[in-house]
Amino acid sequence: MVLHFAQPSNLIGRILGSPVPVAIGLISYSLYLVHQPIFALYRYARIAEPSRFEMVALIALSFVLASISWKLVEQPFRRVRYRSRTVFASAACGSLVLISFGVVAHLNAGFPSWTLARLSPQQAVVYRNLLEERGRIDKVADRNKFAECVFRTGELNETFRRQFADCSKEHGAATIIVGDSHAGNLFDAIAPLSGRPFFIGINKGFCRAVESNPQCFYDELLDFVATNAASIDKIIYMQAGFYLLDAPDGAIGSRDMFQRYTDRQFPVSQSRIDQTLAYLGKLANHANVVWLGPWIDPHVTHNQLVANGCNGATDLPNSFVIPSYMHLDQTVNALARKRQLSYLSTINALNFNARHDLVDCQNVYFIDADHWSVAGEQRFGPKVLEALNRTM
């Protein structure tokens, strides 16, 4: 529509036809090519997130290099004709070099020694701990069983149903943790400590009670619970808290909004809370259900953790994270009580303190913006289990 209506006779046409927009258009492809390595390499070199001034400087540098690239690379290539065989051979060789470098970098885990050489001793401790936690997470990523009847799954298939029936005959009623990846995090943290012989996790990433995702299990779970109510002692529901908040632009809450919006509190989505409570109410017709509230997700990047070091005062990058989660916790609790559903505050159980519960010189306790590391599961799991035991 811009191309159709922007004519030399009207204002938009004259603006777009002026020297600056035309110049930007000429270098736009070179600008597209050069900006990515500039921003990526600067972030890699700096550890801490670039400031606004640095971002403006990087944009200016991108324009300068794009202009040079357009003049010295793009234009000469446009004027010279090459045989197809030469072009394809050169492209193949260049691709082979880049692929080989990528393979070597992957096999060497991204050359961590290069990064460690640039860090202070306190920063290096955090970086090593992150690498160690990542290795531990990778090793247990496929683990879904602590004992024959202490396991988790994302599928209510025939294999699961047979195993559930067998365990029920042997151990009686089950305790079940249901939810998204946070529910899996919780299960791994408390299942080995619970002492319960029949403890099940039913979870899958991005699967929350209000999801319409056909890959999730919630419709099937209602039928399963209704059929097996006598074999279920308690259902514990857990999900990520940010999904129950709204972004300032009205979008559904997401991880990146805590980095994009740092000047305001995030409103609670009462509609998604009501939908979740309505679903849990259906489960509660057949079993004892408790909504275990979300923990406070710090939304701190690895770069920010490393930049602060293990002895530094690690604060949350967004001062509205804790108030937003506290308001969410109070809102869900009040709405659950109106529906006569049980709610337990994880926030109260953990008493999260960013200066102590993110990182120290022995461990990092969050492996990403919102998930506990293995060390975090060991740190937070006993506190949550103690609070749960008072309800079980």
N, C-alpha and C positions, 0 to 999 in steps of 0.2 A: 504493500500500500504506500510506503514511503517512496519507492521508486516510481510508482504510478502518479502520485499526486505532487511530488516535489519537482515542479517545473521552474525553468529559469525566470519565469515571470512572477513567481510568488516568493514569499519570505523564506519558507523552508528550503526551497530550491536554491535561493541565493546563499543561505547560511551553509548548506551542505556543499555548495560549489565554491566556497571561499577557500583560500590557501591552506588553513590549518586542518580542516576536516579532510581535504583532498590528500594532504601530506600523510595524515594518519592512515587513510585508506591505502596509500601506496606501500607503507611499511607494515601494514597490519599482519601479513603472513610472517614476516621476519619477527615481528613483535610476539606473535603467537609461539614461535619456535624458541625464542631466547628467554622469555620470562620464566618458564618453568624451572630450568636449571638454576637460574639466578636465585629464585626464592627458595628452592629446595636445598641448594648448597649453602646458602646463607643460614638457613634454619639449622642445618647439620653442623655448621661451624660455630654457631652462637650459643647452643644449648638453651638459653632462655628465649622466650618468645620475642620477636622483634617489636620494638616500640612503634608508635604511630609515625614518629619522625623517620625511623629506619625504614618503615614501609613506604613512605613517600620517596625516600632516597632510592630504594630498590626499584620503584616504578620509574623514576627518572632515569636510572641506569639502564633499565630495560628499553626505554625509548632511544637512548643514545646508542646502545649496542644494536638495536633493531635498525636504526638508520645506517649504521656502518655495514651491517649485514646486507641490507637492501642494496647499498651502493657497490660494495666490493664482492658480494657473493651472488645475490639474486639477479641483479641486472646483467653481469657478465654471463651467467648461465643461460639467461633468456636469449642472448644474442648469438650464442654459439650452438651449432647443431652437432649432436653426438650420435654415433651409431647405437642402435638399440642394444647390440651385444655388449658394447663398452659400458653403457649405463647399467645394464643388469648385472654384469660382472662386478662393477664397482659397488653396487648396492649389496650384492651377495657377500662380498669381502667385508664391507662395513658392518653388515648385520652379524657376520660370523665373529668379528672382533667384539662387538657389543654383547652378544650372547655369551661368548667365552668369559668376558669380564663379569657378567651377571652370575654365571655358574660358579666362578671362583669366589665371588663375594658371598653367594649363598652358602657355599660349602664352608666358608670361614666365618659364618654368622655375621656378615657385614663388617668384618675387620674391627672387632671391639677394641683391640689394642690401640688403634688409631685414636679412638675416642678417649680411652683411658689416659693416653699420653697428654691430652689437653686439659685434664680435670685436676682440681685440687684433691688432696687426700680424702676430705670429707665427701666431696662429690663422687669420687671414684668408688667409695664404699656403697653409696646408693646405687650407682650404675651396676656394680657387680651383683648387688642383691637383686636388682631387677632382672639381670640375666639369669641368675640362679632360679628366681621364682618362675620366670618364663620356661626354663627347662623343667621345673617341677610340674607346672601346669600341663606342659606337653606330655609328660609321662603319665599323668592321671586323667588326661582328656577322655580316654576311652573306658576308664574304669566306671563300672556301674554296680558293683557288688562288693559289699564288705563281708557278708555271710550269705548262706543259702537263702535266707528269708529277710535279709537286709540289703535291699537293692533299689535302683531307680531305673526308670524307663520313660520313653516318650511315646510309646505305642501301647494301646490296649488290645493287643493281638491275641491270638489263640494261645501262643506260648506263655504270655503273661497270665492269662486267665487260668491256665492249668497250674502254673507255679503258685498263683494266689490261692487257689483251692487247696493245693497240697500243704502250703504253709498254714492256712487257716485250720486245717485238720490237726496239724501238729502243735500250733502255738495259740490258737484262739483268734481273737480280734486284732486287726492291724491298726497301726497309726500311719497315716498317709500325709505326705507333704505334696501339695499341688501348686503349680504355677509356672513361671517363666524361668529364665536362667538363674535368677536370684534364688528361686526355690531349689534349684540344683546346688547352688552355692551353700544354701542353708542345710540341705540334706547332708552334703559332704562334711559340713562342720559339726553337726550334732548327732548324726546316725551312729558313728562309732562310739560316742560317749553315752548314749541314751540307756544302754543296758537292756533295751527292748529287743526280743528275738524276732519280732515281726514288724518291721519298719520299712515303709515303701516310699519312694519318691516318684511322682508322676509329673514330669516337667519337660519343657522344650523351650529353647530360646524364642523370644518374641511371641510366645503363646500366653496370653492373658485372658481373663474370663470374659472380657468384652470383645475379644477378637472374633472376626468372622472368617478367619483363615481356615480353609478346609484341611490344612496340614495339622491343625491343632486337634485336641482330643476332648473338648469340653462337652459337646453334645453326647458323645459316646460315654463320657464319664457319668453323666446324669443317669443313664440307663444302668450302667455298671453298679453305681452306688445303690440305686433302688433295688436291684436284684440281689446285692450282697450286703445289705444293711446290717444283718446279724453278724457279719464277719469284720465289721469296721468299728473300731473304738473311737477314733477321732480323725478329722480331716483338718489339716493346717494349710491355709492359703497364704501364699507369699508372692509378691510381684514387685518389680522395680517402681520406685516412687515417682520418677520424673514423668512417667506416662500419665499420671493422674494430675499433672500440672499443665497449664497452658502457656505457650509462648506469648510474648507481648503482641505478636501479630495475629493471635487467635489460633495458630496452628497447634496441633497436638504436641505435647511436651516431647523433647528429644535431648540427647546428650549434648549436642553442639550449642544449644541455646544458652547454656551457662557460660560459654566463652563469647558468644555473640552479644548477649545482653548483660551488662554488668552494673546497670544503674537503677534496677528496679526489682521489686519482689514479684515472684511468679504466681499468678492466680490459680486457685484450685479448680479443677474440672468437676463440678458437682454431678454433671450428667454421667460421666464415666464412673464415678464413685457409686451413683445410684444403680447403674447397670450391673456393676460388680456385685453390689449387695443383693440385688434381685436374684442374680445367679446363685450366690452363696445361700440365699434363702431357700432356693429349690433343693440344694444339697442338704440343708438343715432339716428338711422334712423327713430325711432318712437316716441322718447321722449327726453326731456332735461336731459342729464346725466352729473354728476360730480363725479369724483373719489376723495373721501376724503382720503388723504394719511394716512398712518399708524402713530400712535403715537410711541414714543420711549419706547420700552419695557425694563424695568430695568433688568430683569432676576436676581433678588436678591432672595435668598431663605429665608424662614421664620427664619431659624436658624441665618442667617446673620443679618436680621432685629432685632431679639431679642438680639443678641450678642452686637450690637451697642447701644442699648437702645434708649430712646426717646430724650435724650439730646445730643447723640453722633453725630459725623459727619458721616452720612451714605453715603458712596461713592459706586458707582457701582463696582461690583467685577471684571468687565472686562472693562478696559479703552478704548477698541475699540468699545464698544456698540454705543455710541453717534456718533462718526465719521462714522460708518457703516450706521446708520440710516439716518444721514444727507446726505451722498452720495446717498443712495437709494432715498431719497426724491427729491433731485436735478435731479437725472437720470429720475425718473418717470415723473417729471414735464416737462423736456425737451422733452421726447419721446411723451408725451401726446400733447404738443404744436405742434409737427410735424404732428400729426394726427388730429389736430384741435379739440381736446377733452378737456373739462374743468378739471382742477386739482386744488385742494385746499389743502394746506399744514397744516395738524394738528400740526406738529412740530412747525411751526411758530405761530400758534394760541395759543399753550399752553406754549411755551418758558420753556420747562421742565428743572427743576433744581433738581438734585438728593438729595441735602441736605435739600430741603424743601418739595418736592413733593412725597416722599416715605412714610414718617412717621413723626409724631410729638407726643407730649404728650397727644393729644386728639384723634387722629385717625391714622389708617394705610390706605394708599390710593391705594395700590395694594394688591389684595387678593392672587395672585400667581405671577409667573414669568412675566406675560404679561397682565393680566386682571385687570381692575379697580375694587376696592371694591365698596360697596354702597356709602361709604364716598367719594371715588374717583370719582364716577359718579357725585356726588353733587359738587365736587371741580372743575372737568374739564369740565363737561357738559355745563355750561353757557358760557365758553370761546369758545368752539367749535361752539355752537349755534350762538354766536355773529358773528363769522367769516362766518358761513353758511348764516346767514340772509343778509349779504352783497351781496350774490350771488342769493338770492331767491326773 
